[in-house]
Structure formats: C-alpha cells, structure tokens
Amino acid sequence: MISTENPITTMLNRIIGMSIDTYYNPYKMFEWPDELPEEQWWMSRELMTVHGTAIEQELTEKQLMAISRWESIHFYSLNVHGIRELLLEVIKRVHTPGFEIESEFFHHFIGEENEHMWFFATFCNKYGGKIYKDKKSKWSIESVEPDIESLLVFARILIFEEIVDYFNLRMGRDESLHPIIRQVNNIHHQDESRHIAFGREIVKQLFAGVRAKHPPERLAEIDDYLSRYLAASIQSLYSPAVYQDAGLPEPYKVRAALIEDPARKTYDAKVLKRTIDFLKDIRIISKGAVLQ
Amino acid sequence: VSTDAGPAIDRLKGWLRERKPKLLSDGSALDDPDFDLIENRIVDSLIFLEFVFFLEELSGRQLDTGPEHMASFRTLRAIQRDIFNGSRP
C-alpha cells in the first residue's frame, strides 16, 4: 500500500487493489480455437475503415469480410507494437527519481501490458499467420527536456489506450463476432480502464509541472505536437497492406480515398472525442486532431 | 499530389513541399540531393508513416523501416539509390 500524502495516491491504491483482486492467468484463461472461419465478421462493422464510405458501396459481403479479417489482424498488430513502445518507456522510468509514487503501480502495468501483448500476438499469429510490420520511425528525431519528454510519453500512451479502448469496448459486446474475438477485446477493455484512469491522472500531474516551468512558446509546441499525434494515430488505422491482403486493387489510392471520405472524418472525430475533450479540458491542447 | 506523372523523385519533392511549405519556403533546399530531411525536420516522427506509404506507392513495393534501413530515408540521394533504383527491402 502506498502512502496517501499525494492526491494521486488514492487513485493508485484503488487501481492497484483492483489489479490484485481481478488478476487472471492469461495463459490459461483463453480457449483458442484451432482456426476461425475466414468468412465471418472479424471486426464490428462500424469500426471498419470502409464503413459508411463510397468505397464500401462497391464491395461484396465477401470482400468486406476479408477486409474485416485483415483489419482485425492489423488492429491487434498495432497493439503489439504500441505496447512494446509503452513498455520500453515505463520500464525506463520505474524506480527512478520523479516516479517514486507511481512505481508500485508500474509493476502491475508492466505485467498486464506484457500479457496483453502476448494474447494480441497469439491472435495475429494463430489466425492471420503474421503480425503486420511496425512502420513507424525507428530513430529518436526530437530531443526535448526530460520533464516534457515524460509528459509526451504518458500523453502518447493515454491517446493510444483510449483509441484502442473505443474499439475493445464495442467488439467486446458485439454478438456478431466469434466468442474468442469478444473475449480478447473484453478482457483488454477491463484492464485498460484502470490504465486509462492512471494515464489521465499522470498526464494532468505532469502537465501541471511543465506548465509552471516552461514559457508559452514551449507549451504551444506541445499543443501542436499532440494535436498532430492524435491525427497520426487515427491515420495509422488505415493500412494499405490490409487493403492489399483483402484483394483490393490500388491499396494506396483506397487508403487516401477512405481518409478523405466525409463519413470517415465524422467517425474518426467520434473515436477521438472523449480524448480530445479531456486534453482540452486540462488545457494541454487547444484545437483537436490536426492533419499533417 | 498526383502520383501518376513524372519521375518519382520529382513527385516526392512535390509531396514534401506541399506538406512543409514553411520549412521549404526558399525553394532550393530540395535541389541538394544530400539535404538531410530528418535533421531539417522536413520528415519528423509524426509524418514518417505517411512518408513511407507515399514512397511505397511510388516504388510499387512495401518497405522495411527497421533501424538498419533508416539511412535509406534520410536524403533524396539515398531514397533514389536505395528505394527507387535499388533492391533494398
């Protein structure tokens, strides 16, 4: 049990208690079928990147099911890569100065995220025969002050987790999906609700420190960076490799057309709404998602 | 930006200018094939995925972005050599 001197400790004690009480063995809890039928919905229809678009109108149900299959494998692949990145960042900070209070929770976070990465990777390899490659840049381009770096790390983790949770919550409840798909999404949603609660608190706290220390120009750069990060995160859901695997010709043109489709702009805004509202509320961003 | 006409490297220059008009305002930076796109913040971590997808569309193949391949994305000379002409994955 962590002491209760800091405002964040009440929340940490609550979510650590929940982590302990709801702890499960992921290696025993799933009953993985040997295979999943290709012709089924692998992803909720409304979550697919073609949903509501002009392109969707031209596709057969069989083609849409193929897209749902590869798009689900791509979604879990993004999770695998996102979790790797966040694990590296949290492990860099556990039991280091500035994170004394949070370190007890970090142990639960690291353990749970490792298990999530395992079940997402298992799903991809078992039912897709691969994990889609991570295409993000592999070099550290921007170097910033340590306090700003920590703020951006936890803000990125929060944005990633909230987008993923939007999908998990819906797929966990969608009875048109196979039980194993529902279960993976549902379990992840339950754990992530604790991580998101923590993420919001630590972002709030880190930003209060950054705001007190840095001039308005630096805060404007953070605003700009996170607004672009929100847009880049949503765009990463649109994968030409998915459209190619589903057999669509000209996958890059398909991607560009989908991103520009008014129906997708409306839906993407819906996915990001609660995150943008929170980030605006604490005044870390002033606009919303800003395209490149 | 149209991807249907002109040499790939010119289409890439057009794509970069369209996205970073302020940083490329003097117009001549991209004439230097060794101009560092990363150091000069023309390509940053948030635009990188779109940049890779555009290069994939131009080159007609999927590209690896592992640490060992990063140098191939740094300058127009490296992009021409490794991605448009070359056989690097």
Boltz contact constraints between the chains, C-beta under 6 A:
constraints:
  - contact:
      token1: [A, 135]
      token2: [B, 49]
      max_distance: 6.0
  - contact:
      token1: [A, 135]
      token2: [B, 52]
      max_distance: 6.0
  - contact:
      token1: [A, 135]
      token2: [B, 65]
      max_distance: 6.0
  - contact:
      token1: [A, 137]
      token2: [B, 45]
      max_distance: 6.0
  - contact:
      token1: [A, 137]
      token2: [B, 48]
      max_distance: 6.0
  - contact:
      token1: [A, 138]
      token2: [B, 67]
      max_distance: 6.0
  - contact:
      token1: [A, 138]
      token2: [B, 70]
      max_distance: 6.0
  - contact:
      token1: [A, 139]
      token2: [B, 70]
      max_distance: 6.0
  - contact:
      token1: [A, 141]
      token2: [B, 44]
      max_distance: 6.0
  - contact:
      token1: [A, 141]
      token2: [B, 45]
      max_distance: 6.0
  - contact:
      token1: [A, 228]
      token2: [B, 46]
      max_distance: 6.0
  - contact:
      token1: [A, 232]
      token2: [B, 46]
      max_distance: 6.0
  - contact:
      token1: [A, 236]
      token2: [B, 49]
      max_distance: 6.0
  - contact:
      token1: [A, 252]
      token2: [B, 57]
      max_distance: 6.0
  - contact:
      token1: [A, 292]
      token2: [B, 19]
      max_distance: 6.0
  - contact:
      token1: [A, 292]
      token2: [B, 47]
      max_distance: 6.0
  - contact:
      token1: [A, 292]
      token2: [B, 50]
      max_distance: 6.0
